[in-house]
């Protein structure tokens, strides 16, 4: 019934918004008002609101309201829609000329398109589906354990990184990861395989998805694209998918990112610098999905936040200026995170989240230097307001070559 109208992964409430839109489009009713969780504004669910503006209009909305009732404590969005005949628009109690599908007014970033040049770079980490993670002590035992054909368990026993390891202190966790190996190949890593057979297999053979039950020694989603894109690299860029501050870090290539981490198959300081600039953060916040409340931050996704982002076209000199500013930011930041001689209890408080909450002058200055270098690469003034940056980025996005639609060759 909804095939071709909404993605199959949308929230249930999106179908009711689409059903109401269809009733209005066919003249069976004049207007409708519905509420939903605020997820309606982002991801696949936002397609329901895009369709409303294609055949009619959103004339009333409250983008983010707390909903506390009968023990529930969530944030919701109100959406009023009609056939476009309503002349007045109200968003969050304010009169506005129009309301975008992400329940904002003004610059409509929902018009942005995925860009061909950004494909195959940003990936969500593998979905492990089962207790593949292990302690550092068990990892050490496995790494020292021999195999019948003398292969090294280092191939499948890897450091593991989740979002909290980026925003907080790294917990030094490890994980067993057979990538896409066959069972016959994986079992030659004797100690890791037998651990997975004993601990993971009983969980996985009960999985409702038949393929995951049959391939119990592999992660639920193995992220083969990520593995191919990072092959031969010594490091990659990572960010926590959900965070208060949009923070990027360098990660050794032998580390496996979790599903809560977005990894970027790039190992150059220039890309790191652009990603950590104010320009990219403004774009990512505008195209990402807000969490429960503003203070909790927003969700960063490869498709909406990165693949739509138009990078600058720098000269060699501008590229190096960005790279140099990025290296200095990382140098100063690492010095603050891991100073010598600090007591363990004090070291535990040295996290990126705490650092960016405090935003000391040296950190603000380092980011200012980086931002100036990035804006110069775009050919823009250093004091450009945020709204103007977004408007110019959207214009660049619409000028660039879009990614091919699904089903068409790249």
URBEL-V886546 format. One record per backbone hydrogen bond with DSSP energy under -1.0 kcal/mol. CO is the residue of the C=O (numbers start at 1). NH is the residue of the N-H. Records with the same first field share a line. If there is no record, write none. Layout:
CO: NH / NH
This chain:
2: 5 / 6
7: 10
11: 14
12: 15
13: 17
14: 18
15: 19
16: 20
17: 21
18: 22
19: 23
20: 24
21: 25
22: 26
23: 28 / 29
24: 27
32: 81
34: 79
36: 77
37: 40
38: 41
39: 42
44: 47
45: 48
46: 50
47: 51
48: 52
49: 53
51: 55
52: 56
57: 82
59: 90
60: 80
61: 92
62: 78
65: 76
67: 74
69: 72
74: 67
75: 38
76: 65
77: 36
78: 62
79: 34
80: 59 / 60
81: 32
82: 57
89: 96
90: 61
91: 94
94: 91
100: 103
104: 100
107: 109
108: 111
109: 112
114: 403
115: 118
116: 119
121: 265
123: 263
127: 221
130: 132
132: 176
134: 174
135: 139
136: 140
137: 141
138: 142
139: 143
140: 144
147: 150
152: 155
153: 156 / 157
156: 177
158: 175
159: 256
161: 258
163: 167
164: 168
167: 353
173: 160
174: 134
175: 158
178: 181
182: 186
183: 187
185: 188
186: 189
188: 190
189: 193
190: 194
191: 195
192: 196
193: 197
194: 198
195: 199
196: 200 / 201
200: 203 / 204
201: 205
204: 207
209: 213
210: 214
211: 215
215: 218
221: 127
223: 227
224: 228
225: 229
226: 230
230: 233
234: 253
236: 251
237: 264
238: 249
239: 262
241: 300
243: 298
245: 247
249: 238
251: 236
252: 255
256: 161
258: 261
260: 241
261: 125
262: 239
263: 123
264: 237 / 266
268: 272
269: 273
270: 274
271: 275
272: 276
274: 277
277: 281
278: 282
279: 283
280: 284
281: 285
282: 286
283: 287
284: 288
289: 299
293: 296
294: 297
297: 291
298: 243
299: 289
301: 305 / 306
302: 307
306: 309
307: 115
315: 319
316: 320
317: 321
318: 322
319: 323
320: 324
321: 325
322: 326
323: 327
324: 328
325: 329
326: 330
327: 331
328: 332
329: 333
330: 334
331: 335
332: 336
333: 337
334: 338
343: 347
344: 348
347: 350
349: 351
351: 355
352: 356
353: 357
354: 358
355: 359
360: 364
361: 365
362: 366
363: 367
364: 368
365: 369
366: 370
367: 371
368: 372
369: 373
370: 374
371: 375
372: 376
373: 377
374: 378
375: 380
381: 384
385: 389
386: 390
387: 391
388: 392
389: 393
390: 394
391: 395
392: 396
393: 397
394: 398
396: 400
401: 116
405: 408
